[in-house]
Amino acid sequence: MKKILYLLLLLPFFSLQSCVEDEKDIFDASAAERIAAAMKEYRATLAAAENGWLLAYYPEKNHSVGGYNMMAKFTADGYVTLSSEVATRNYAAGDTVTSQYEIISDMGPVLTFNAYNEILHHFTEPNGSADVDGMAGDYEFVFMDVKPDKIILKGKKYDNKLVMTRLDEPVDPKAYYQSIADMEKKSSYRYYNLYIQGDTICQASLVERTLEISYEVIEARDTTIQEEILAFTFTPSGIKLYEPFTFKGKVTMENFNWDNEKSSFICTDPDADVRFGVH
């Protein structure tokens, strides 16, 4: 009787231990399988873009100098062809260089450009022993969101967001980057005013590829000065901010087209009567 009672007392322990081990095996296996499946899916998505991807690449910590346009075309067998609007030591803007890439598992799928490619690694190389970060660009990126027409990644070291937009039609890199250079040239004023619904809000300073603004915020009886640095990339028609910016919770802005007659970047987002204008 004592032996039977002893066995009955031990039965729940053995059952619990068995369940824990079974669940551990199941979840370990399923996690590994999920990552492997995602890696396969992401590689296929990259390679499925026949015309490649347009990249908004942001170097520097806190994207403090703004972003640059790049293009990438991936193959299923692990090769990528890159171009950039930035001239490097050996290549002009729009030149293409092919190298290898990988999708590796590092607590989740990671896109790594671990084979040297001067187009990309121009942003990641140190500038000597006194400046080991260089332009502080990433070459390894964590997948954040993957869709057939848009992929969002995050730099593994510096955390800057990398947005890749699928190109629906063939694009000549040199012609595209020339249109970017033309846009940058025609809008190269030092100071702008920020206008919202026709009212002048504050002055904006154009520094590198950022618009630096400061404005008053009144809460209760206290007035403080809020400073913002709006990083952006140039597009052939204007600029696109690093991320949407909401002014005082009232209006959100991200995309702007250049109006040459008004010398202004005019917001094209819905319900956003906003522009950055010289006058």
SEBALUM-253055 format. One line per 8 residues: number of its first residue (from 1); their letters; for each residue x, y, z of C-alpha. Coordinates in Angstrom, 2 decimals, m for minus. Example, Ala and Ser with C-alpha at 12.3 -4.5 7.8 and 13.67 -1.06 7.14 Angstrom:
BEGIN
1> as> 12.30:m4.50:7.80 ~ 13.67:m1.06:7.14
END
This chain:
BEGIN
1> mkkilyll> 0.00:0.00:0.00 ~ 2.80:2.39:0.89 ~ 4.53:1.52:m2.38 ~ 1.38:2.29:m4.37 ~ 0.90:5.59:m2.51 ~ 4.53:6.52:m3.16 ~ 4.13:5.85:m6.88 ~ 0.93:7.88:m6.98
9> lllpffsl> 2.72:10.81:m5.35 ~ 5.53:10.63:m7.88 ~ 3.24:10.35:m10.91 ~ 2.45:14.09:m11.20 ~ 6.20:14.89:m11.01 ~ 7.03:12.49:m13.85 ~ 4.09:13.83:m15.88 ~ 5.18:17.45:m15.33
17> qscvedek> 8.80:16.67:m16.17 ~ 7.70:14.87:m19.33 ~ 5.50:17.82:m20.36 ~ 8.31:20.32:m19.74 ~ 10.76:18.31:m21.82 ~ 8.21:17.77:m24.59 ~ 7.33:21.47:m24.68 ~ 11.01:22.40:m24.67
25> difdasaa> 11.66:20.10:m27.60 ~ 8.60:21.37:m29.45 ~ 9.30:25.07:m28.92 ~ 13.04:24.78:m29.61 ~ 12.35:22.94:m32.84 ~ 9.55:25.27:m33.91 ~ 11.61:28.40:m33.19 ~ 14.48:27.06:m35.26
33> eriaaamk> 12.09:26.04:m38.00 ~ 10.41:29.44:m38.00 ~ 13.74:31.26:m38.31 ~ 14.88:28.92:m41.10 ~ 11.58:29.43:m42.94 ~ 11.83:33.21:m42.54 ~ 15.40:33.24:m43.84 ~ 14.33:31.28:m46.91
41> eyratlaa> 11.31:33.54:m47.45 ~ 13.35:36.75:m47.07 ~ 16.00:35.59:m49.52 ~ 13.27:34.75:m52.04 ~ 11.65:38.17:m51.52 ~ 14.95:39.97:m52.07 ~ 15.67:38.04:m55.26 ~ 12.10:38.35:m56.60
49> aengwlla> 12.56:42.07:m57.34 ~ 13.70:41.78:m60.96 ~ 14.56:45.47:m61.17 ~ 16.07:45.61:m57.71 ~ 15.41:47.82:m54.70 ~ 15.77:51.51:m53.89 ~ 17.42:52.00:m50.49 ~ 17.21:55.00:m48.17
57> yypeknhs> 20.50:54.49:m46.34 ~ 21.26:56.52:m43.21 ~ 24.78:56.52:m41.75 ~ 25.90:58.34:m38.59 ~ 24.54:57.84:m35.12 ~ 21.02:59.24:m34.81 ~ 21.01:59.77:m38.60 ~ 22.54:63.19:m37.93
65> vggynmma> 23.70:63.91:m41.50 ~ 20.62:62.64:m43.29 ~ 20.31:59.81:m45.78 ~ 21.58:58.73:m49.17 ~ 20.05:56.83:m52.05 ~ 21.38:53.44:m53.03 ~ 20.14:50.63:m55.26 ~ 20.54:46.90:m54.73
73> kftadgyv> 19.73:43.91:m56.87 ~ 19.89:40.50:m55.19 ~ 20.17:37.00:m56.63 ~ 18.88:33.84:m55.01 ~ 22.38:32.33:m54.96 ~ 23.81:35.02:m52.69 ~ 25.05:37.91:m54.85 ~ 24.10:41.58:m54.67
81> tlssevat> 24.85:44.41:m57.10 ~ 25.02:47.82:m55.43 ~ 25.17:51.42:m56.61 ~ 25.08:54.72:m54.73 ~ 24.58:58.42:m55.33 ~ 27.86:58.94:m53.43 ~ 31.15:58.70:m55.29 ~ 33.74:56.57:m53.50
89> rnyaagdt> 37.49:56.25:m53.81 ~ 37.35:54.09:m56.96 ~ 33.79:54.47:m58.25 ~ 31.66:57.32:m59.53 ~ 28.05:57.85:m58.52 ~ 25.94:55.23:m60.27 ~ 28.74:52.72:m60.86 ~ 27.78:49.19:m59.84
97> vtsqyeii> 29.78:46.67:m57.83 ~ 28.78:43.05:m57.21 ~ 29.66:41.10:m54.08 ~ 28.20:38.39:m51.88 ~ 25.59:38.74:m49.18 ~ 24.11:36.36:m46.62 ~ 21.05:36.01:m44.47 ~ 22.21:34.62:m41.16
105> sdmgpvlt> 20.52:33.70:m37.90 ~ 21.44:35.91:m34.98 ~ 18.49:35.82:m32.57 ~ 16.46:36.16:m35.76 ~ 17.20:36.67:m39.49 ~ 19.93:39.24:m40.28 ~ 20.95:40.56:m43.69 ~ 24.73:40.89:m43.78
113> fnayneil> 26.94:42.42:m46.46 ~ 29.98:40.67:m45.03 ~ 31.91:40.46:m48.31 ~ 33.67:43.76:m49.04 ~ 31.83:46.07:m51.40 ~ 33.26:49.58:m51.67 ~ 29.87:51.09:m52.51 ~ 28.42:50.12:m49.13
121> hhftepng> 31.53:49.85:m46.99 ~ 32.46:53.42:m47.91 ~ 30.00:54.31:m45.13 ~ 31.30:51.77:m42.61 ~ 35.08:52.01:m42.78 ~ 37.09:53.80:m40.07 ~ 38.90:57.04:m40.92 ~ 42.03:56.04:m39.04
129> sadvdgma> 42.84:55.24:m35.44 ~ 41.40:58.53:m34.20 ~ 38.03:57.93:m35.89 ~ 37.22:54.23:m35.78 ~ 33.55:54.79:m36.54 ~ 34.10:56.67:m39.79 ~ 30.68:57.59:m41.16 ~ 29.13:55.15:m38.67
137> gdyefvfm> 27.20:53.17:m41.25 ~ 25.94:49.61:m40.80 ~ 26.56:46.59:m42.99 ~ 24.42:44.15:m40.98 ~ 20.69:44.68:m40.65 ~ 17.94:43.04:m38.63 ~ 14.74:42.36:m40.55 ~ 11.88:44.33:m38.98
145> dvkpdkii> 9.09:44.07:m41.56 ~ 9.07:42.25:m44.90 ~ 6.53:42.73:m47.65 ~ 6.86:41.99:m51.39 ~ 7.19:45.69:m52.22 ~ 8.82:47.11:m49.08 ~ 11.34:45.86:m46.54 ~ 12.24:47.67:m43.32
153> lkgkkydn> 15.48:46.79:m41.55 ~ 17.42:48.17:m38.61 ~ 21.17:48.56:m38.42 ~ 22.59:46.04:m36.00 ~ 25.26:48.36:m34.58 ~ 23.92:51.91:m34.93 ~ 20.15:51.21:m35.01 ~ 19.38:53.42:m38.01
161> klvmtrld> 16.38:52.33:m40.05 ~ 16.96:51.12:m43.62 ~ 13.94:51.21:m45.94 ~ 14.05:49.23:m49.16 ~ 11.38:49.91:m51.78 ~ 10.91:47.54:m54.70 ~ 11.50:49.07:m58.13 ~ 8.63:48.19:m60.47
169> epvdpkay> 10.46:49.28:m63.62 ~ 14.10:49.28:m64.75 ~ 15.95:52.34:m63.46 ~ 19.26:53.64:m64.77 ~ 21.29:54.40:m61.63 ~ 23.36:57.17:m63.17 ~ 20.31:58.99:m64.53 ~ 18.46:58.57:m61.23
177> yqsiadme> 21.33:59.85:m59.12 ~ 21.79:62.79:m61.49 ~ 18.18:63.75:m60.85 ~ 18.95:63.62:m57.13 ~ 21.97:65.89:m57.62 ~ 19.84:68.31:m59.65 ~ 17.22:68.43:m56.91 ~ 19.85:69.03:m54.25
185> kkssyryy> 21.37:71.85:m56.29 ~ 18.12:73.72:m57.01 ~ 17.05:73.58:m53.36 ~ 20.40:74.43:m51.80 ~ 19.28:77.37:m49.67 ~ 20.74:77.74:m46.20 ~ 17.57:78.81:m44.44 ~ 13.89:78.04:m44.84
193> nlyiqgdt> 10.76:79.00:m42.96 ~ 8.34:76.34:m41.77 ~ 4.78:77.29:m42.71 ~ 1.76:75.40:m41.40 ~ m1.67:76.42:m42.70 ~ m0.08:79.58:m44.04 ~ 1.32:80.68:m40.67 ~ 5.04:81.09:m40.12
201> icqaslve> 6.04:78.68:m37.35 ~ 9.81:78.94:m37.17 ~ 13.00:79.07:m39.16 ~ 14.58:75.88:m40.47 ~ 18.30:75.51:m41.10 ~ 19.41:73.17:m43.86 ~ 22.48:71.32:m42.55 ~ 23.81:68.39:m44.57
209> rtleisye> 20.59:66.48:m45.28 ~ 18.67:67.61:m42.26 ~ 16.29:70.44:m41.47 ~ 16.95:71.79:m37.98 ~ 14.03:73.59:m36.34 ~ 13.21:74.99:m32.92 ~ 9.84:76.25:m31.72 ~ 8.01:77.20:m28.56
217> vieardtt> 5.91:74.71:m26.63 ~ 3.53:76.13:m24.04 ~ 2.28:73.85:m21.28 ~ 0.25:75.36:m18.46 ~ 2.23:78.51:m17.71 ~ 5.62:77.19:m18.80 ~ 7.18:77.90:m22.18 ~ 10.00:75.69:m23.43
225> iqeeilaf> 11.95:75.54:m26.67 ~ 11.62:72.26:m28.53 ~ 14.43:71.40:m30.96 ~ 14.09:68.85:m33.74 ~ 16.44:67.54:m36.39 ~ 14.46:66.24:m39.36 ~ 16.72:63.95:m41.38 ~ 15.76:63.23:m44.98
233> tftpsgik> 16.80:61.77:m48.30 ~ 16.44:63.63:m51.58 ~ 14.07:62.22:m54.18 ~ 13.88:63.27:m57.85 ~ 10.87:65.44:m56.95 ~ 11.76:66.67:m53.46 ~ 12.58:65.11:m50.09 ~ 11.34:62.29:m47.85
241> lyepftfk> 11.84:62.48:m44.08 ~ 13.52:59.64:m42.21 ~ 10.22:59.10:m40.43 ~ 6.93:60.97:m40.17 ~ 7.11:64.07:m37.96 ~ 4.05:65.27:m36.07 ~ 4.05:68.94:m35.09 ~ 2.42:69.53:m31.68
249> gkvtmenf> 0.13:66.58:m32.24 ~ m1.72:68.48:m34.96 ~ m0.23:67.75:m38.37 ~ 1.99:64.93:m39.63 ~ 4.49:65.42:m42.44 ~ 6.85:63.11:m44.32 ~ 6.83:63.62:m48.11 ~ 7.56:66.89:m49.90
257> nwdnekss> 7.73:67.98:m53.54 ~ 9.87:70.91:m54.64 ~ 8.08:73.93:m56.13 ~ 10.65:75.93:m58.05 ~ 8.45:79.02:m58.46 ~ 7.74:79.23:m54.72 ~ 11.23:78.04:m53.73 ~ 9.51:75.64:m51.36
265> fictdpda> 9.25:72.03:m50.33 ~ 5.49:71.47:m50.24 ~ 4.09:68.57:m48.22 ~ 2.12:66.02:m50.25 ~ 0.75:64.04:m47.31 ~ m3.04:64.00:m46.76 ~ m4.43:66.90:m44.69 ~ m1.00:68.47:m44.28
273> dvrfgvh> m0.92:72.13:m45.29 ~ 2.81:72.41:m44.70 ~ 5.76:73.78:m46.58 ~ 9.38:74.69:m46.04 ~ 9.82:77.89:m48.03 ~ 12.54:80.44:m48.58 ~ 9.95:83.20:m48.38
END
